[in-house]
Amino acid sequence: MGVLWSRFTAASRPLRVSALLTVVALAGFTINAIHPVLPWFLLWLPSITGSGLMVINFSRTARAAHLPARASRFWRHMFVVTVLVALGSLAQAYDIITTDDPSGQHVSPGQMVFDGLAIVLIIYALLRLPFGRQSVGELFRIVLDAGTVMLACAVFVWHFSTRYALAHSDARIIYISLALTTLALLAVFAVAKVVLTRPAGFLDRGALRMIGASVLIGAVGPTLRPMIEPADPHLFPDIVTMPLIFFFASWAAERQRRADYRPRRGVREPRRRSFSFLPYVAIAAVDGLLLSVALPAAAPDRQVIVISAVVLTALVLVRQITAFLDNGRLLNRLDHGATHDALTQLPNRTLFHERLDKALNAPGERSVAVALIDLDDFKEVNDTLGHEVGDLLLIAVAERLNGCIRVEDTVARLGGDEFVVVLDGADPIAADLAAQRMIDALRPPVVADGHELPIRASIGIADGRSGDDPSLLLRHADIAMYAAKTITGTACLHFTPDMAQAGADNAHLGAELREAIDSGQLFLLYQPIVALPDRRVIGAEALVRWEHPAHGTMAPQTFIPLAERTGLIVPLSRWVLRTAVSQLSAWTSAHGDDAPAVLNINVSPRDLREPGFAASVSALLAEYGVAPHRITLEVTESMPVDPQESAPTLSALRSLGVRVSLDDFGTGHSTLTMLHDCPIDELKLDSSFTQAEPGRAPVAATVLRVADSLGLRAIAEGVETPDQAARLHELGYRSAQGFLFAEPLSPEEFGDLLTSAQAA
């Protein structure tokens, strides 16, 4: 009772008054049915007043600004229906109150016109609703179910009303009754079709059910007249049914007006059953009518047959409903699996797009933001600790994100280590607050399988509004997320147009790089590697450059990361390898033993994962007649190398005699374990340690001791001053390269350097 009372008090005043009018009408009807003490015209006042309240409620809903356009159109049609029904109710009440003989149906011409137009408009409005595409089989089943409901109503109307009307002496009454009955049954068919097909979600389903109840009461209510007329000709069922119809209709309008179109986390649209109970209720009702009509007057034998037929029908219905429920549970499980991530149980990409579309297409002007979260260094967790630990990390992150967002937001997993959040109704300030909650939630490390894992994430936010393109909003969030990756630690950035321009430039540059590899825009420079302290040239490093038609000469740090992201690093490395090996072959032919003893060539970790890479290097060396020990392949330490995936290729290269070097040592992902697991021949000390002030900790000496203990050669990079060269030599370094000795040279300039060395 408390729940009902709270709902009653929460309703609008017109709806509460409509409910009270229904109670008053029922009380007055009951009193006069027992003993007519109230004036009969007073019993029609609730119907007249209720029709006015219904018109007011429908007018408010039809004018509601927050409703979608299609919903507004439907409720404008229904507002006209309520006006017609109100006029028909007024005409009926006037006809009955003013007549001397109230016996019979008393359908006035005004009531017939207004109610007939109302029923036609109801049918038109309902059938015009969009129901989506349906197969022929689905449409056939819907028509059968709706026809079942309509036929059941027709049986009741026939038994309680039409057969009495046909016996009436006035032909006008017969035609009017048949016409209104036919229209009412067509309205029932239309309502049944709507309820069974469930049109697009812009209409509140509860409101549609209320409208269906109103139409059903309006169709069946008059059938009670023949049963109660003998008690008193002034007793019309419409005295009670009309206020009840107006109450349900007003309730429908209010439900639609209060419908919330925003997506809700954890709240999906109600799952549709694979069947509807409505046709079975109709069959059960007709069976009940059959029992009430056939049993009293039938012989015992026929009573047994009737009861058996009804019981058999009931058993078949129960059996069929049980099968439908089992199928429905299976479909629900399949539906959940199709819309949720199996690991984290968060919504997946499909449900995310559904929620985002709903937020962007909700009525009214409102803000919608999308936050894209990517876990940094997640691959290292998988590679070093295993996928099981990585899965535990993803589950923990999902729980934390899901626990720190608002009820109207949706967090989903797009795949891998990418998560996305729909921030419904969030302006940039609210989006910042949400991002800060996410950052705070991810700050504590995750303990997974005994490992304490710190979380570093990059968050990109795209700020949008109703009507924006969802795919564009997600792309903007993706661009902002990649921009956030350039900031140390967990960071968050909002999308700005200049980010889009940078992204477009990168995309354009990627297309140009593909062309540059094939059209001769790339070239190599060579920096000497010298012996300390005499500065004798003992090797060289090949350095790629891009002579861009518009931007001029571009350094590798400008386009190598782009090549890594786009996969162009593989053909780029192939070009560098072939060009460098052919140049070493040319220098050997021209300068003999004075040619560089070793040529260092940079490759990518991606190359080491390519099947057949070692074989292609072997074939290239054989083609140009270069001994494998004269080639050193450098892998940049700042880019992660997966020992498991790369070790077979590295081992195959070393078996050929090719040496492997770890470049920029001390700046990236390497660990002593990696040095042990990966077949490495050489370490190149990063220039940040080479150029360190003399008073700082001697990292260079530590690296040299590590190299010596592992049997690796050490080369110092970035030597720019004689003091740096002298200090490195004192520490024990025997090889170095840098601007002190020579800047990167063209092949011709490097050849001249070799000629000068020969002359000296």
URMO-V718585 format. One record per run of one state. SS is the DSSP state (@ for helix, = for strand, . for the rest). FROM is the first residue (numbers start at 1). LEN is the number of residues. If there is no record, write none. Layout:
# URMO-V718585
ss = [SS:SS]
from = [FROM:FROM]
len = [LEN:LEN]
This chain:
# URMO-V718585
ss = [.:@:.:@:.:@:.:@:.:@:.:@:.:@:.:@:.:@:.:=:.:=:.:@:.:@:=:.:=:.:@:.:=:.:@:.:@:.:=:.:=:.:@:.:=:.:=:.:=:.:@:.:=:.:@:.:=:.:=:.:=:.:@:.:@:.:=:.:@:.:@:.:@:=:.:@:.:=:.:@:.:=:.:@:.:@:.:=:.:@:.:=:.:=:.:@:.]
from = [1:2:11:13:35:40:63:69:99:109:128:136:167:171:198:205:230:238:258:264:265:267:268:278:298:300:340:341:347:348:349:362:367:376:378:386:387:404:410:416:418:425:428:444:446:449:451:454:457:466:470:485:491:495:497:520:522:532:537:549:552:555:556:567:569:595:598:604:605:610:613:625:628:631:637:643:657:659:666:672:678:682:686:687:691:699:711:713:717:722:732:735:737:745:746:747:760]
len = [1:9:2:22:5:23:6:30:10:19:8:31:4:27:7:25:8:20:6:1:2:1:10:20:2:40:1:6:1:1:13:5:9:2:8:1:17:6:6:2:7:3:16:2:3:2:3:3:9:4:15:6:4:2:23:2:10:5:12:3:3:1:11:2:26:3:6:1:5:3:12:3:3:6:6:14:2:7:6:6:4:4:1:4:8:12:2:4:5:10:3:2:8:1:1:13:1]
